[in-house]
């Protein structure tokens, strides 16, 4: 970690004269008990996507903005060696119409899955209900275009091997007042993935729905469906989220998450997760409480 800090400090010093450089991050840990099948629950301190990032931006002529991002995951519960940019390492140009980036980052399919699942961080069953590829691709070009209410993305991860298969992900998402819809497809990783979702804001609550399908060799391997809701509790700093999902294997998933916001950057969470499978050995039940600090 000392070497990482030194390299990042050099990066900041070199870029400060030409660009605006921001340091950001997230520290989030949970104390949780997780029981799988008939085994006794295991109590553990679990890191949940803690990270540190550096973002440099510079305004150019003709409405263009240049951006470089290095975002690194941090094992906050048991710090160990980390690789700079393992979460994101990109450089790109953008304007009001869209933009292009190159490097490593989350792809379009992952963005849609996350947008239409109210509970998709620690303790979520999203990955059980909706079988999905790795959330990031590298050696990639990421393109985005804004067309009216729609945002269109196309990402391509180059295999960099003769006759290799490139990973591709594309999505279209659009906002119509309180309604947001999105469709996405991911190919080239051995299976084909398709998903569609929608959300609708009703008063203070937001309702979500998501469908996904994974196919290998042209045949469906897993189809998942989920619904959820997020509701801020009036007059309090509490938000309650819940979801229910079911997939081809008839595994039923239940999630509840309660968040208390101490401020815009600090919050506490309580989670409950239950997965009921056909085979009792695949059942799962999890409880946890956590603390999050965004900076």
LINTASUL-V795636 format. One record per run of one state. SS is the DSSP state (A for helix, B for strand, O for the rest). FROM is the first residue (numbers start at 0). LEN is the number of residues. If there is no record, write none. Layout:
[[SS & FROM & LEN] [SS & FROM & LEN]]
This chain:
[[O & 0 & 1] [A & 1 & 14] [O & 15 & 4] [B & 19 & 17] [O & 36 & 5] [B & 41 & 6] [O & 47 & 3] [B & 50 & 9] [O & 59 & 1] [A & 60 & 3] [O & 63 & 1] [B & 64 & 9] [O & 73 & 14] [B & 87 & 8] [O & 95 & 2] [B & 97 & 9] [O & 106 & 1] [A & 107 & 8] [O & 115 & 10] [A & 125 & 4] [O & 129 & 6] [B & 135 & 12] [O & 147 & 2] [B & 149 & 8] [O & 157 & 9] [B & 166 & 10] [O & 176 & 2] [B & 178 & 9] [O & 187 & 4] [B & 191 & 11] [O & 202 & 2] [B & 204 & 12] [O & 216 & 2] [B & 218 & 14] [O & 232 & 5] [B & 237 & 10] [O & 247 & 4] [B & 251 & 10] [O & 261 & 4] [B & 265 & 11] [O & 276 & 3] [A & 279 & 3] [O & 282 & 1] [B & 283 & 11] [O & 294 & 1]]
